[in-house]
Every structure is written in C-alpha cells, then in structure tokens.
Amino acid sequence: MHKLNAKKRITQADVAQHAGVSQAMVSYVINETNVSIPKDTRQRILDAMKTLDYIPNVTAQRLRTNRTMTIAGIIPDITNPFYPTFERGIQDVVDKENYDFIIYNTDGRAEKEKKVLNSLMQGRVDGVVGVFFHLGFEDLKPLLKQDIAIVRLEARPKQTGDLALDNIFIDNIAAARAATTHLLEKRHRNIGILASRDGPSRFRIEGYKQALLATQIEVQDVYIALGSFDEEGGYAAMKNLLDLSKPPTAIFAVNDLMAMGGMVAIREAGLSVPNDFAVIGFDDIHSAKLLNPALSSVSQKQRNMGQRAAQMLFERLSGEIRGPGRSVEMPFQLVIRKSS
C-alpha cells in the first residue's frame, strides 16, 4: 500500500518566518493581545497567514489560556420567540469576543436544569447566561467556585451576598401594572388576566392586581385564568373566562403566546378583538405586529437585554469587574397597537 502524502500543518513558526517577524509577534496578533504592534507589521503577519492558509490551533490555544472559549446560553423554551431573540443578542457579543456559543433548552423543568448544571460543572464553558425557573444561587455556587462567570435573566432584582453572581431584569411588576393601567384608561373595568405558574408570571399577576386596586377595583379571582406559558395555555385559559356568566371585556396576558391563544378562543366564540375584547400581551415578539389586529404588548427589548447580559459576562471574564454580584435593571416599553 502507498502512504497518502499528508499535507504539513502550517505553524506559527512558519507564519513568523514568512512574515520576517518573531513567533511571539505572530502569537500577539493571533490572540489579539494588547501589545502595541506597528500597523505594517500586523498587516504583514495577516498577509502571511492568508498566503499560507494558516488555521490557528484552537485546542492548543485553549490549553495555554486554560479557557474553553465557549459560552453557554440556558433557556426554558426555544420555541418561545422571546428566547431566540434574547440569545441572538448574546451571540452578537460572543462573536465579537471570538468565543463559541452553545444553547441548552430545559423546557422549564427542574430535572433538566439540574442536568445542564451537572454538564457545565465538567468544565465545558467559561461563562453562562441563563434563565432558571428552579435553580437558585445556592445551586449555582459550584460553578462560581470553578471561576465560571454567570449572568441570570431574572424576574426581579436578587441579592446574592458576596457571590459574583450577576442578574439582569426588567421591573415585571411595574410593566404589568402599566399594561393593565392602559386597559383601565380605555374605560374597561372588568379585566381578566391569562397567566401561568411559571417564571415571571407571579410578578406580572401582582402588577395586574396593583393597577386594579389603585383604581379601587376589586380583584376577582375568577378573572385570573391560569394555563401553560404558551398558545395552548392561553387558549384554554381564555375558554374558561368565556364560560363565565359575566366575562371580562379586556384581557392582559402575561406573554404574547398566551395572548395569541386567547385571541383564537375569542374568534372561535364568534367574537372579535378589540370590539368585544381588548387584548394586550407581554414580550412584543416579532409576530405580535403581524397579527390582525396587531397585538399591543410590553416590549422588553430582548436583543438589547441579551447583549447587555453578555457584556456583563465578559466584564467578569476579563477581570474588569470583580466582587459581589450586580443586579442591572433594563427598560421596558408599552407598545400600543390595534388589539387594545
């Protein structure tokens, strides 16, 4: 048998020789260090890399730096359009930092969150931006002890003591209060809510209640319709409201998917939005403005939120920020369309 001629792997030494510089200088350019390098020298090195078809040995680079060069995004439901947009924001920053990005989907289940945590504890990533419905900061301590940076998307600010565990959030109570107040300003007095038991829902229910009580309207438990955090849950919850002897005339849904499911149930009952029911959702996902009528919603500006979360993560990884965890509040915006 004849041996195949294996193509010699081009090394940093080959690039250095071709460019007429030291190997250390090549390493500085490849690793994008802060060492000052003359512009023409840097260009010569880049030209040599291109001419020789040099591909950096990422594995060796990771061994030298003791970094995986990988960030994990942990989300409860990849089919909910809110989360891919949030993850896109994270990737905007991760790509600029020349890191890899992997996404874990937990379905919002405790056992899956724990499984992901165990996987990450095997040293697979340098940092995590996560949405955890069940794991608290005590559960995340082992990752922090391994110097894995963590930023959580939370429903409210959280205290983490001396732990370097960062949080990013919007004021869900205030946002839900604003959405409900919008319906009150439209002269609705019987306002229902499509809600769930998951994630930020309880804070949005609290905001809904606060808006009613501020207008001296009694909170009616029958108008708090619970379902899963998706279209099916919104549909089933709305059906329950429609079956009441005195249904509400306006609906606040704790996310846009539940709002969309509710609008389907309204149409199936031979009623219309907004003539028979005013509807406002939460998240302002891309398809909200494509509905007929277009859905009013609370925008969290989730791509911006993902970008800021990733920036916070790299501030930790670079050592720019040290010490106790931070809670960073992001803005929300009420987006009013035809549905309300």
C-alpha positions as a LaTeX table, in Angstrom:
\begin{tabular}{lrrr}
\hline
Residue & $x$ (\AA) & $y$ (\AA) & $z$ (\AA) \\
\hline
Met1 & 0.00 & 0.00 & 0.00 \\
His2 & 1.16 & 3.51 & $-0.76$ \\
Lys3 & 1.06 & 6.05 & 2.00 \\
Leu4 & $-1.00$ & 9.14 & 1.31 \\
Asn5 & 1.00 & 12.33 & 1.28 \\
Ala6 & $-0.21$ & 14.22 & 4.35 \\
Lys7 & $-0.16$ & 17.96 & 3.96 \\
Lys8 & 2.13 & 19.56 & 6.51 \\
Arg9 & 0.27 & 21.61 & 9.08 \\
Ile10 & 1.29 & 25.25 & 8.93 \\
Thr11 & 2.51 & 26.51 & 12.30 \\
Gln12 & 3.04 & 29.91 & 13.89 \\
Ala13 & 6.77 & 29.43 & 13.24 \\
Asp14 & 6.05 & 29.12 & 9.50 \\
Val15 & 3.99 & 32.32 & 9.57 \\
Ala16 & 6.73 & 34.12 & 11.50 \\
Gln17 & 9.40 & 33.04 & 9.02 \\
His18 & 7.28 & 34.06 & 6.03 \\
Ala19 & 6.49 & 37.47 & 7.58 \\
Gly20 & 10.02 & 38.04 & 8.84 \\
Val21 & 8.98 & 38.52 & 12.46 \\
Ser22 & 9.31 & 36.63 & 15.74 \\
Gln23 & 6.92 & 33.82 & 16.62 \\
Ala24 & 5.89 & 35.80 & 19.70 \\
Met25 & 4.78 & 38.65 & 17.43 \\
Val26 & 2.59 & 36.23 & 15.45 \\
Ser27 & 1.08 & 34.96 & 18.70 \\
Tyr28 & 0.26 & 38.51 & 19.79 \\
Val29 & $-1.66$ & 39.11 & 16.55 \\
Ile30 & $-3.50$ & 35.78 & 16.61 \\
Asn31 & $-4.54$ & 36.15 & 20.24 \\
Glu32 & $-5.44$ & 39.82 & 19.78 \\
Thr33 & $-3.42$ & 40.90 & 22.82 \\
Asn34 & $-2.98$ & 44.50 & 23.89 \\
Val35 & 0.69 & 44.53 & 22.88 \\
Ser36 & 1.43 & 47.50 & 20.61 \\
Ile37 & 2.36 & 46.26 & 17.12 \\
Pro38 & 3.16 & 48.55 & 14.15 \\
Lys39 & 0.36 & 48.59 & 11.61 \\
Asp40 & 2.56 & 47.43 & 8.72 \\
Thr41 & 3.95 & 44.55 & 10.82 \\
Arg42 & 0.45 & 43.39 & 11.78 \\
Gln43 & $-0.63$ & 43.52 & 8.14 \\
Arg44 & 2.44 & 41.52 & 7.08 \\
Ile45 & 1.54 & 38.82 & 9.56 \\
Leu46 & $-2.09$ & 38.74 & 8.41 \\
Asp47 & $-0.97$ & 38.52 & 4.77 \\
Ala48 & 1.38 & 35.64 & 5.64 \\
Met49 & $-1.44$ & 33.79 & 7.40 \\
Lys50 & $-3.65$ & 34.18 & 4.34 \\
Thr51 & $-0.90$ & 33.16 & 1.88 \\
Leu52 & 0.00 & 30.04 & 3.88 \\
Asp53 & $-3.64$ & 29.14 & 4.66 \\
Tyr54 & $-2.76$ & 29.19 & 8.34 \\
Ile55 & $-5.51$ & 27.99 & 10.69 \\
Pro56 & $-4.90$ & 28.68 & 14.40 \\
Asn57 & $-4.77$ & 25.61 & 16.60 \\
Val58 & $-7.73$ & 26.41 & 18.82 \\
Thr59 & $-7.17$ & 23.38 & 21.07 \\
Ala60 & $-3.62$ & 24.43 & 21.82 \\
Gln61 & $-4.75$ & 28.00 & 22.41 \\
Arg62 & $-7.33$ & 26.83 & 24.92 \\
Leu63 & $-4.77$ & 24.70 & 26.76 \\
Arg64 & $-2.39$ & 27.67 & 27.00 \\
Thr65 & $-5.03$ & 30.04 & 28.34 \\
Asn66 & $-6.88$ & 27.46 & 30.46 \\
Arg67 & $-10.08$ & 28.63 & 28.78 \\
Thr68 & $-12.67$ & 26.70 & 26.79 \\
Met69 & $-13.50$ & 29.82 & 24.74 \\
Thr70 & $-17.16$ & 28.76 & 24.99 \\
Ile71 & $-20.22$ & 30.43 & 26.49 \\
Ala72 & $-23.49$ & 28.63 & 27.31 \\
Gly73 & $-26.99$ & 30.05 & 26.97 \\
Ile74 & $-29.62$ & 28.24 & 29.05 \\
Ile75 & $-33.29$ & 28.87 & 28.22 \\
Pro76 & $-36.57$ & 27.20 & 29.22 \\
Asp77 & $-38.28$ & 27.11 & 25.82 \\
Ile78 & $-36.53$ & 27.53 & 22.49 \\
Thr79 & $-39.92$ & 27.57 & 20.71 \\
Asn80 & $-40.94$ & 30.76 & 22.53 \\
Pro81 & $-39.79$ & 33.56 & 20.17 \\
Phe82 & $-38.70$ & 35.71 & 23.12 \\
Tyr83 & $-35.74$ & 33.45 & 23.88 \\
Pro84 & $-34.12$ & 33.10 & 20.42 \\
Thr85 & $-34.13$ & 36.90 & 20.15 \\
Phe86 & $-32.55$ & 37.16 & 23.61 \\
Glu87 & $-29.96$ & 34.55 & 22.63 \\
Arg88 & $-29.24$ & 36.43 & 19.41 \\
Gly89 & $-28.29$ & 39.43 & 21.50 \\
Ile90 & $-25.88$ & 37.27 & 23.49 \\
Gln91 & $-24.33$ & 35.91 & 20.30 \\
Asp92 & $-23.77$ & 39.43 & 18.97 \\
Val93 & $-21.29$ & 39.96 & 21.81 \\
Val94 & $-19.91$ & 36.40 & 21.94 \\
Asp95 & $-18.95$ & 36.54 & 18.26 \\
Lys96 & $-17.05$ & 39.79 & 18.76 \\
Glu97 & $-15.09$ & 38.14 & 21.57 \\
Asn98 & $-14.22$ & 35.15 & 19.30 \\
Tyr99 & $-15.95$ & 32.70 & 21.61 \\
Asp100 & $-18.16$ & 29.74 & 20.70 \\
Phe101 & $-21.78$ & 29.76 & 21.82 \\
Ile102 & $-23.91$ & 26.74 & 22.74 \\
Ile103 & $-27.57$ & 26.73 & 23.78 \\
Tyr104 & $-29.28$ & 24.38 & 26.23 \\
Asn105 & $-33.07$ & 24.04 & 26.33 \\
Thr106 & $-34.53$ & 22.94 & 29.69 \\
Asp107 & $-38.29$ & 23.03 & 28.97 \\
Gly108 & $-38.51$ & 24.94 & 32.25 \\
Arg109 & $-38.20$ & 21.63 & 34.16 \\
Ala110 & $-36.21$ & 21.25 & 37.37 \\
Glu111 & $-34.61$ & 17.94 & 36.39 \\
Lys112 & $-33.39$ & 19.34 & 33.08 \\
Glu113 & $-31.96$ & 22.44 & 34.74 \\
Lys114 & $-30.02$ & 20.18 & 37.13 \\
Lys115 & $-28.83$ & 18.00 & 34.25 \\
Val116 & $-27.49$ & 21.05 & 32.40 \\
Leu117 & $-25.81$ & 22.23 & 35.60 \\
Asn118 & $-24.05$ & 18.88 & 36.01 \\
Ser119 & $-22.87$ & 19.05 & 32.39 \\
Leu120 & $-21.46$ & 22.55 & 32.83 \\
Met121 & $-19.62$ & 21.52 & 36.01 \\
Gln122 & $-17.44$ & 19.26 & 33.87 \\
Gly123 & $-15.57$ & 22.36 & 32.68 \\
Arg124 & $-17.20$ & 22.73 & 29.28 \\
Val125 & $-17.69$ & 26.51 & 29.35 \\
Asp126 & $-16.16$ & 29.71 & 30.69 \\
Gly127 & $-19.44$ & 31.50 & 31.28 \\
Val128 & $-23.21$ & 31.09 & 31.41 \\
Val129 & $-26.14$ & 33.38 & 30.62 \\
Gly130 & $-29.14$ & 31.54 & 31.96 \\
Val131 & $-32.86$ & 31.61 & 32.66 \\
Phe132 & $-33.55$ & 29.35 & 35.64 \\
Phe133 & $-37.08$ & 28.67 & 36.85 \\
His134 & $-35.98$ & 26.27 & 39.61 \\
Leu135 & $-32.28$ & 26.66 & 40.45 \\
Gly136 & $-31.25$ & 29.30 & 42.97 \\
Phe137 & $-27.89$ & 30.84 & 43.74 \\
Glu138 & $-27.07$ & 28.03 & 46.20 \\
Asp139 & $-27.34$ & 25.57 & 43.29 \\
Leu140 & $-25.03$ & 27.74 & 41.16 \\
Lys141 & $-22.28$ & 28.08 & 43.79 \\
Pro142 & $-20.28$ & 25.09 & 42.44 \\
Leu143 & $-19.97$ & 26.79 & 39.03 \\
Leu144 & $-18.82$ & 30.04 & 40.61 \\
Lys145 & $-16.20$ & 28.15 & 42.62 \\
Gln146 & $-14.83$ & 26.88 & 39.29 \\
Asp147 & $-14.49$ & 30.53 & 38.16 \\
Ile148 & $-17.32$ & 30.13 & 35.66 \\
Ala149 & $-18.98$ & 33.53 & 35.21 \\
Ile150 & $-22.79$ & 33.57 & 35.46 \\
Val151 & $-25.42$ & 36.13 & 34.48 \\
Arg152 & $-29.07$ & 35.29 & 35.13 \\
Leu153 & $-32.13$ & 36.75 & 33.43 \\
Glu154 & $-34.41$ & 37.29 & 36.41 \\
Ala155 & $-37.96$ & 38.46 & 37.05 \\
Arg156 & $-36.81$ & 40.87 & 39.76 \\
Pro157 & $-33.59$ & 42.09 & 41.44 \\
Lys158 & $-31.98$ & 39.49 & 43.68 \\
Gln159 & $-29.44$ & 39.70 & 46.47 \\
Thr160 & $-26.56$ & 37.23 & 46.17 \\
Gly161 & $-24.40$ & 38.34 & 49.09 \\
Asp162 & $-20.69$ & 38.12 & 48.34 \\
Leu163 & $-21.18$ & 35.77 & 45.39 \\
Ala164 & $-20.06$ & 37.10 & 41.99 \\
Leu165 & $-23.44$ & 36.16 & 40.51 \\
Asp166 & $-24.85$ & 38.86 & 38.24 \\
Asn167 & $-28.53$ & 39.42 & 37.39 \\
Ile168 & $-30.31$ & 41.34 & 34.66 \\
Phe169 & $-34.04$ & 42.08 & 34.83 \\
Ile170 & $-36.92$ & 44.36 & 34.00 \\
Asp171 & $-39.41$ & 45.50 & 36.61 \\
Asn172 & $-42.10$ & 42.94 & 35.81 \\
Ile173 & $-44.50$ & 44.31 & 38.41 \\
Ala174 & $-44.27$ & 47.85 & 37.03 \\
Ala175 & $-44.55$ & 46.61 & 33.43 \\
Ala176 & $-47.69$ & 44.56 & 34.16 \\
Arg177 & $-49.14$ & 47.47 & 36.10 \\
Ala178 & $-48.58$ & 49.73 & 33.08 \\
Ala179 & $-50.24$ & 47.25 & 30.72 \\
Thr180 & $-53.28$ & 46.87 & 32.97 \\
Thr181 & $-53.48$ & 50.64 & 33.52 \\
His182 & $-53.64$ & 51.07 & 29.74 \\
Leu183 & $-56.80$ & 48.92 & 29.68 \\
Leu184 & $-58.24$ & 50.88 & 32.59 \\
Glu185 & $-57.61$ & 54.12 & 30.71 \\
Lys186 & $-59.69$ & 52.64 & 27.87 \\
Arg187 & $-62.58$ & 52.59 & 30.41 \\
His188 & $-62.53$ & 48.81 & 30.94 \\
Arg189 & $-63.47$ & 47.79 & 34.48 \\
Asn190 & $-63.80$ & 44.01 & 34.10 \\
Ile191 & $-60.25$ & 42.97 & 33.18 \\
Gly192 & $-59.12$ & 39.37 & 33.05 \\
Ile193 & $-55.58$ & 38.01 & 33.03 \\
Leu194 & $-54.19$ & 34.98 & 31.20 \\
Ala195 & $-51.37$ & 33.78 & 33.41 \\
Ser196 & $-49.29$ & 30.77 & 34.39 \\
Arg197 & $-47.44$ & 29.48 & 37.41 \\
Asp198 & $-44.08$ & 29.58 & 35.63 \\
Gly199 & $-41.19$ & 32.05 & 35.64 \\
Pro200 & $-42.10$ & 35.74 & 35.94 \\
Ser201 & $-45.87$ & 35.17 & 35.84 \\
Arg202 & $-46.48$ & 35.71 & 39.57 \\
Phe203 & $-44.86$ & 39.16 & 39.42 \\
Arg204 & $-46.98$ & 40.11 & 36.42 \\
Ile205 & $-50.09$ & 38.98 & 38.28 \\
Glu206 & $-49.00$ & 41.22 & 41.17 \\
Gly207 & $-48.65$ & 44.21 & 38.82 \\
Tyr208 & $-52.11$ & 43.49 & 37.40 \\
Lys209 & $-53.60$ & 43.44 & 40.91 \\
Gln210 & $-51.83$ & 46.65 & 41.90 \\
Ala211 & $-53.27$ & 48.51 & 38.89 \\
Leu212 & $-56.81$ & 47.41 & 39.74 \\
Leu213 & $-56.52$ & 48.26 & 43.43 \\
Ala214 & $-55.03$ & 51.67 & 42.61 \\
Thr215 & $-58.28$ & 52.40 & 40.75 \\
Gln216 & $-60.34$ & 50.95 & 43.63 \\
Ile217 & $-61.46$ & 47.99 & 41.53 \\
Glu218 & $-61.81$ & 44.74 & 43.42 \\
Val219 & $-59.60$ & 41.88 & 42.23 \\
Gln220 & $-61.85$ & 38.99 & 41.16 \\
Asp221 & $-60.15$ & 35.62 & 41.42 \\
Val222 & $-62.37$ & 34.20 & 38.66 \\
Tyr223 & $-60.75$ & 36.66 & 36.26 \\
Ile224 & $-57.28$ & 35.21 & 36.97 \\
Ala225 & $-57.21$ & 32.35 & 34.45 \\
Leu226 & $-54.19$ & 30.03 & 34.67 \\
Gly227 & $-52.70$ & 27.90 & 31.90 \\
Ser228 & $-49.38$ & 26.85 & 30.45 \\
Phe229 & $-46.98$ & 29.60 & 29.28 \\
Asp230 & $-47.84$ & 29.13 & 25.58 \\
Glu231 & $-50.60$ & 29.41 & 22.97 \\
Glu232 & $-52.40$ & 26.30 & 24.20 \\
Gly233 & $-52.38$ & 27.61 & 27.75 \\
Gly234 & $-53.72$ & 30.98 & 26.64 \\
Tyr235 & $-56.43$ & 29.31 & 24.59 \\
Ala236 & $-57.59$ & 27.09 & 27.47 \\
Ala237 & $-57.47$ & 29.95 & 29.99 \\
Met238 & $-59.49$ & 32.23 & 27.70 \\
Lys239 & $-62.10$ & 29.50 & 27.20 \\
Asn240 & $-62.57$ & 29.45 & 30.98 \\
Leu241 & $-63.11$ & 33.22 & 31.02 \\
Leu242 & $-65.60$ & 32.99 & 28.15 \\
Asp243 & $-67.61$ & 30.43 & 30.12 \\
Leu244 & $-68.21$ & 32.87 & 32.98 \\
Ser245 & $-71.68$ & 34.31 & 33.42 \\
Lys246 & $-70.09$ & 37.76 & 33.22 \\
Pro247 & $-66.87$ & 37.53 & 31.17 \\
Pro248 & $-64.33$ & 40.36 & 31.28 \\
Thr249 & $-64.22$ & 42.92 & 28.47 \\
Ala250 & $-60.43$ & 43.25 & 28.40 \\
Ile251 & $-57.54$ & 40.81 & 28.72 \\
Phe252 & $-53.97$ & 41.20 & 29.90 \\
Ala253 & $-51.84$ & 38.17 & 29.03 \\
Val254 & $-48.52$ & 37.57 & 30.78 \\
Asn255 & $-46.85$ & 36.76 & 27.46 \\
Asp256 & $-47.66$ & 37.19 & 23.78 \\
Leu257 & $-48.08$ & 33.47 & 23.15 \\
Met258 & $-50.87$ & 33.26 & 25.72 \\
Ala259 & $-52.41$ & 36.40 & 24.22 \\
Met260 & $-52.40$ & 34.80 & 20.77 \\
Gly261 & $-54.02$ & 31.64 & 22.09 \\
Gly262 & $-56.64$ & 33.78 & 23.82 \\
Met263 & $-57.39$ & 35.65 & 20.59 \\
Val264 & $-58.02$ & 32.33 & 18.83 \\
Ala265 & $-60.54$ & 31.34 & 21.53 \\
Ile266 & $-62.26$ & 34.72 & 21.19 \\
Arg267 & $-62.61$ & 34.32 & 17.41 \\
Glu268 & $-63.91$ & 30.77 & 17.76 \\
Ala269 & $-66.62$ & 32.11 & 20.09 \\
Gly270 & $-67.82$ & 34.39 & 17.27 \\
Leu271 & $-66.44$ & 37.49 & 19.00 \\
Ser272 & $-63.82$ & 39.97 & 17.90 \\
Val273 & $-60.78$ & 41.91 & 19.09 \\
Pro274 & $-60.94$ & 44.77 & 20.03 \\
Asn275 & $-64.72$ & 45.27 & 19.61 \\
Asp276 & $-65.72$ & 42.61 & 22.17 \\
Phe277 & $-62.41$ & 42.15 & 23.97 \\
Ala278 & $-59.39$ & 44.44 & 24.22 \\
Val279 & $-56.17$ & 42.40 & 24.47 \\
Ile280 & $-52.64$ & 43.28 & 25.48 \\
Gly281 & $-49.71$ & 40.87 & 25.76 \\
Phe282 & $-46.16$ & 40.89 & 27.08 \\
Asp283 & $-42.76$ & 40.48 & 25.32 \\
Asp284 & $-43.56$ & 42.13 & 21.97 \\
Ile285 & $-42.27$ & 39.19 & 19.95 \\
His286 & $-41.79$ & 39.77 & 16.22 \\
Ser287 & $-45.12$ & 38.22 & 15.18 \\
Ala288 & $-47.13$ & 40.47 & 17.54 \\
Lys289 & $-47.24$ & 43.27 & 14.99 \\
Leu290 & $-48.13$ & 40.83 & 12.19 \\
Leu291 & $-51.41$ & 39.70 & 13.74 \\
Asn292 & $-54.78$ & 41.03 & 12.64 \\
Pro293 & $-55.43$ & 43.08 & 14.65 \\
Ala294 & $-51.84$ & 43.80 & 15.61 \\
Leu295 & $-51.20$ & 42.94 & 19.26 \\
Ser296 & $-50.47$ & 45.59 & 21.88 \\
Ser297 & $-47.66$ & 44.40 & 24.12 \\
Val298 & $-44.93$ & 45.21 & 26.61 \\
Ser299 & $-41.55$ & 45.28 & 24.89 \\
Gln300 & $-38.56$ & 44.05 & 26.87 \\
Lys301 & $-36.17$ & 44.83 & 24.02 \\
Gln302 & $-34.86$ & 41.31 & 24.43 \\
Arg303 & $-32.00$ & 41.53 & 21.93 \\
Asn304 & $-30.62$ & 44.56 & 23.78 \\
Met305 & $-31.09$ & 42.67 & 27.02 \\
Gly306 & $-29.12$ & 39.70 & 25.66 \\
Gln307 & $-26.32$ & 41.99 & 24.54 \\
Arg308 & $-26.11$ & 43.64 & 27.95 \\
Ala309 & $-26.13$ & 40.27 & 29.73 \\
Ala310 & $-23.23$ & 39.06 & 27.58 \\
Gln311 & $-21.32$ & 42.29 & 28.17 \\
Met312 & $-21.71$ & 41.77 & 31.92 \\
Leu313 & $-20.40$ & 38.23 & 31.50 \\
Phe314 & $-17.26$ & 39.32 & 29.64 \\
Glu315 & $-16.66$ & 42.08 & 32.17 \\
Arg316 & $-16.28$ & 39.25 & 34.68 \\
Leu317 & $-14.16$ & 37.05 & 32.41 \\
Ser318 & $-11.76$ & 39.90 & 31.61 \\
Gly319 & $-11.38$ & 40.87 & 35.25 \\
Glu320 & $-12.76$ & 44.34 & 34.56 \\
Ile321 & $-15.45$ & 43.74 & 37.19 \\
Arg322 & $-14.76$ & 41.88 & 40.43 \\
Gly323 & $-16.53$ & 41.47 & 43.73 \\
Pro324 & $-20.19$ & 40.88 & 44.67 \\
Gly325 & $-22.91$ & 40.28 & 42.11 \\
Arg326 & $-24.74$ & 43.07 & 40.34 \\
Ser327 & $-28.45$ & 43.49 & 39.52 \\
Val328 & $-28.92$ & 45.57 & 36.36 \\
Glu329 & $-32.40$ & 46.83 & 35.51 \\
Met330 & $-33.30$ & 47.18 & 31.83 \\
Pro331 & $-36.11$ & 49.37 & 30.44 \\
Phe332 & $-39.47$ & 48.20 & 29.17 \\
Gln333 & $-41.81$ & 49.96 & 26.73 \\
Leu334 & $-45.56$ & 49.81 & 26.28 \\
Val335 & $-46.31$ & 49.28 & 22.58 \\
Ile336 & $-49.92$ & 50.11 & 21.77 \\
Arg337 & $-51.50$ & 48.65 & 18.60 \\
Lys338 & $-54.99$ & 47.87 & 17.32 \\
Ser339 & $-55.84$ & 44.97 & 19.67 \\
Ser340 & $-56.45$ & 47.26 & 22.64 \\
\hline
\end{tabular}
